[in-house]
Amino acid sequence: MGATRRIAVLNLLASATLLGHTQEQQQDRRIPIPPKPDEDVKLPNGKSQKDAIAKEDHEQAMKDVNELISIAEQLRDELGKSGEHVVSVSSVKKTEEIERLARKIRGRLKS
C-alpha cells in the first residue's frame, strides 16, 4: 500500500507541475490586438500613414503617366516614319508597354 501512495502522490505532483507549466505557456501566447480598420495610424514623424501612402501613390502615378506620354510620342514618331504597310517590332513592343503602364495606372487609381 505504501508504494501505491507514493505513485499516487508522484502522479498528483506531476499533474500539478504540468498544469502550471501549460498555464505559463498560455499566458505567454498573448495575441496582439490589431488596430481598427477605420483608425488612422500615425507615422513616427506625426503624419497620417494613409496620407503618406496616398501621396506616394500619386507621385508614382504621375511618374508612370509621364513615361506613358513619352512612349506614346515615340510610337507616334515611329509610325509616322514607317511606311503604310510596315510596322516595326519596336512599335509593337511600345504598344505593349503602353498597355502595361495604362493597367498599372488604372489599378493605382482604383485602389
Backbone bond lengths (Angstrom), bond angles and torsions (degrees), N, CA, C in turn:
res aa  C-N    CA-C-N  psi(-1)  N-CA   C-N-CA  omega(-1)  CA-C   N-CA-C  phi
1 M - - - 1.429 - - 1.523 111.11 -
2 G 1.338 118.55 -30.38 1.449 121.83 179.97 1.523 111.66 -64.91
3 A 1.333 116.86 -36.25 1.452 121.35 179.38 1.527 110.67 -69.13
4 T 1.304 116.80 -35.73 1.451 121.07 179.37 1.519 110.53 -66.83
5 R 1.331 116.04 -39.34 1.473 119.14 177.68 1.522 111.14 -64.68
6 R 1.350 115.38 -42.29 1.465 118.59 179.36 1.528 111.29 -61.23
7 I 1.291 116.50 -43.68 1.460 120.65 179.43 1.519 110.41 -63.68
8 A 1.315 116.92 -41.71 1.471 121.16 179.62 1.525 110.28 -64.61
9 V 1.345 117.03 -42.94 1.467 120.73 179.42 1.527 110.17 -66.35
10 L 1.319 117.46 -41.91 1.467 120.50 178.48 1.528 110.88 -63.75
11 N 1.321 117.15 -41.38 1.470 120.38 176.47 1.518 111.26 -62.03
12 L 1.311 116.72 -41.21 1.457 121.52 179.08 1.532 110.70 -63.92
13 L 1.331 117.22 -44.65 1.468 121.09 178.31 1.526 111.04 -65.04
14 A 1.316 117.81 -41.18 1.466 121.40 179.44 1.522 110.38 -64.56
15 S 1.322 116.93 -41.44 1.469 120.73 178.74 1.517 110.97 -63.57
16 A 1.332 116.74 -42.91 1.466 120.34 -179.85 1.527 110.55 -65.40
17 T 1.335 116.56 -39.56 1.459 120.26 179.29 1.524 110.82 -65.55
18 L 1.322 117.51 -45.10 1.466 121.06 179.25 1.520 111.26 -64.79
19 L 1.323 116.84 -39.36 1.452 120.49 179.83 1.524 110.48 -64.66
20 G 1.313 117.62 -42.53 1.461 121.41 177.70 1.519 111.28 -64.71
21 H 1.318 117.01 -38.13 1.471 121.38 -179.60 1.526 110.90 -67.26
22 T 1.331 117.73 -43.04 1.462 119.99 179.99 1.521 111.22 -68.02
23 Q 1.336 118.35 -33.33 1.466 120.09 176.95 1.521 110.90 -66.43
24 E 1.340 117.75 -38.08 1.462 120.86 177.21 1.522 110.38 -64.69
25 Q 1.332 117.10 -40.59 1.459 120.43 178.86 1.516 111.04 -64.58
26 Q 1.325 117.17 -39.35 1.456 120.45 179.86 1.518 111.03 -66.60
27 Q 1.314 117.95 -35.78 1.457 121.01 178.93 1.525 111.08 -69.29
28 D 1.329 118.13 -31.17 1.458 121.78 179.63 1.522 112.26 -75.32
29 R 1.318 118.46 -17.03 1.460 122.91 -177.16 1.527 111.65 -93.89
30 R 1.269 117.28 48.45 1.460 120.16 178.78 1.517 109.38 -75.86
31 I 1.292 115.88 130.87 1.456 121.54 179.92 1.523 108.47 -91.32
32 P 1.343 116.40 125.12 1.471 117.98 179.26 1.525 110.41 -66.29
33 I 1.302 115.55 142.57 1.461 121.01 179.26 1.521 108.57 -81.51
34 P 1.347 117.48 120.70 1.472 119.32 179.68 1.525 110.36 -69.80
35 P 1.336 116.82 152.39 1.462 118.97 178.36 1.527 110.12 -66.41
36 K 1.311 115.60 153.05 1.462 120.77 178.88 1.522 108.53 -66.03
37 P 1.347 117.49 142.94 1.471 119.83 -176.39 1.522 113.64 -62.52
38 D 1.317 118.46 -31.22 1.461 119.74 -179.11 1.527 112.23 -91.06
39 E 1.332 116.62 1.61 1.458 120.77 178.62 1.526 109.26 -88.84
40 D 1.330 117.21 128.31 1.458 121.27 -177.32 1.521 109.92 -83.29
41 V 1.313 115.59 130.25 1.459 121.77 179.88 1.524 108.16 -89.01
42 K 1.312 116.23 138.94 1.463 121.71 178.96 1.521 109.42 -99.20
43 L 1.308 115.78 140.48 1.455 122.33 175.46 1.517 109.30 -79.66
44 P 1.338 117.90 165.49 1.469 119.87 179.51 1.534 113.59 -57.53
45 N 1.337 117.67 -27.48 1.457 119.66 179.25 1.530 111.89 -83.27
46 G 1.357 118.02 1.41 1.453 122.01 175.96 1.515 114.72 93.60
47 K 1.328 117.29 -6.84 1.468 120.10 -178.85 1.524 110.20 -84.74
48 S 1.319 115.86 159.77 1.458 122.49 -179.80 1.523 109.75 -72.36
49 Q 1.338 116.39 135.14 1.460 120.71 178.68 1.526 110.41 -66.99
50 K 1.334 117.40 -38.81 1.464 120.60 179.16 1.524 110.98 -62.71
51 D 1.337 117.04 -41.25 1.462 120.19 178.80 1.529 111.18 -64.80
52 A 1.328 116.16 -39.99 1.465 120.17 179.94 1.529 110.75 -64.94
53 I 1.322 116.83 -40.70 1.457 120.65 179.17 1.527 110.57 -66.57
54 A 1.338 116.16 -42.71 1.470 120.27 179.31 1.524 111.00 -62.79
55 K 1.328 116.80 -41.12 1.466 120.84 179.55 1.530 110.58 -64.51
56 E 1.315 116.57 -43.31 1.463 120.81 179.69 1.536 110.92 -65.11
57 D 1.337 116.77 -41.55 1.473 120.43 177.11 1.516 111.29 -61.89
58 H 1.330 116.70 -40.56 1.464 120.81 179.74 1.531 110.62 -64.47
59 E 1.322 116.48 -44.39 1.465 120.19 179.60 1.529 110.94 -63.00
60 Q 1.340 116.88 -41.04 1.462 120.22 179.37 1.523 110.48 -67.74
61 A 1.335 117.48 -38.42 1.466 120.58 177.99 1.529 110.35 -63.45
62 M 1.329 117.57 -42.02 1.466 120.93 178.38 1.530 110.88 -63.38
63 K 1.317 116.75 -39.87 1.466 120.92 178.10 1.534 109.94 -63.32
64 D 1.339 116.49 -44.51 1.464 120.51 179.12 1.525 111.63 -65.63
65 V 1.322 117.79 -37.82 1.468 121.36 178.74 1.520 110.14 -64.42
66 N 1.324 117.45 -42.88 1.466 120.79 178.26 1.527 111.06 -62.40
67 E 1.333 115.93 -39.71 1.465 119.68 177.85 1.530 109.93 -66.84
68 L 1.327 117.18 -40.12 1.460 121.96 178.53 1.523 110.94 -61.06
69 I 1.322 116.54 -43.50 1.472 121.27 178.74 1.520 110.30 -62.78
70 S 1.324 116.37 -43.18 1.462 120.72 -179.59 1.530 111.12 -61.47
71 I 1.327 116.61 -45.75 1.463 119.89 -179.62 1.521 110.38 -66.94
72 A 1.329 117.76 -39.37 1.475 120.63 179.36 1.529 110.64 -63.36
73 E 1.330 117.68 -38.86 1.469 120.60 177.65 1.531 110.60 -66.43
74 Q 1.338 116.82 -39.92 1.464 120.00 177.34 1.526 110.38 -63.29
75 L 1.327 116.58 -40.86 1.457 121.07 178.59 1.528 110.56 -63.42
76 R 1.326 117.07 -42.92 1.464 121.15 178.80 1.528 110.29 -59.71
77 D 1.332 116.53 -44.74 1.470 120.64 179.39 1.533 111.66 -63.62
78 E 1.338 116.90 -42.86 1.462 120.60 179.63 1.528 111.16 -63.59
79 L 1.324 116.64 -44.40 1.465 119.80 -179.76 1.523 111.38 -66.36
80 G 1.328 117.31 -32.67 1.457 120.77 176.87 1.519 112.30 -67.87
81 K 1.312 117.88 -34.83 1.462 122.34 -178.83 1.530 112.55 -80.34
82 S 1.345 116.47 -30.37 1.465 118.95 -177.34 1.527 109.98 -76.98
83 G 1.300 115.21 163.70 1.461 120.77 -179.81 1.521 111.11 -75.19
84 E 1.338 114.55 176.51 1.452 120.27 -178.20 1.527 112.58 -67.46
85 H 1.313 117.54 -33.56 1.454 121.75 -173.61 1.528 113.06 -106.19
86 V 1.322 117.53 7.77 1.461 121.02 -175.78 1.528 109.62 -121.52
87 V 1.340 115.21 130.35 1.466 120.84 174.55 1.524 106.65 -127.26
88 S 1.310 116.71 126.29 1.456 120.28 -178.12 1.533 111.11 -78.93
89 V 1.311 114.90 158.13 1.456 121.32 178.77 1.526 110.15 -64.57
90 S 1.320 116.89 -36.91 1.466 119.65 179.27 1.531 111.30 -64.25
91 S 1.331 117.22 -31.28 1.465 120.18 176.97 1.526 110.81 -66.35
92 V 1.311 116.13 -41.15 1.466 120.41 178.33 1.523 110.14 -65.06
93 K 1.344 116.23 -42.28 1.467 120.15 178.64 1.534 111.00 -63.51
94 K 1.321 116.74 -36.26 1.470 119.90 178.45 1.521 110.99 -67.20
95 T 1.330 117.47 -36.73 1.470 119.17 177.26 1.532 110.56 -65.60
96 E 1.339 116.44 -37.36 1.468 119.72 176.80 1.524 111.08 -65.78
97 E 1.320 117.07 -39.04 1.468 121.33 177.79 1.529 110.37 -65.97
98 I 1.323 116.44 -38.97 1.472 120.62 177.62 1.527 109.86 -62.49
99 E 1.332 117.11 -43.82 1.463 120.91 178.43 1.519 111.33 -62.24
100 R 1.336 117.18 -43.29 1.465 121.40 179.92 1.517 110.72 -61.54
101 L 1.323 116.83 -46.37 1.460 120.59 179.38 1.527 111.59 -64.69
102 A 1.322 116.66 -39.77 1.464 120.25 179.70 1.530 110.76 -62.99
103 R 1.333 117.56 -42.77 1.470 120.91 177.54 1.527 111.18 -63.82
104 K 1.316 115.79 -40.39 1.468 121.20 179.96 1.526 110.03 -63.57
105 I 1.301 117.60 -44.75 1.464 122.05 -179.88 1.528 109.78 -65.99
106 R 1.326 116.90 -44.87 1.469 120.79 -179.88 1.526 110.75 -60.96
107 G 1.323 117.04 -43.09 1.468 120.81 178.65 1.518 112.32 -62.44
108 R 1.327 115.76 -39.63 1.462 119.86 179.82 1.537 110.35 -68.32
109 L 1.318 117.32 -36.51 1.466 120.50 -178.85 1.527 111.33 -73.71
110 K 1.322 117.76 -31.11 1.463 120.73 -180.00 1.518 112.50 -71.52
111 S 1.316 116.96 -32.50 1.473 118.87 -176.10 1.493 113.55 -82.17
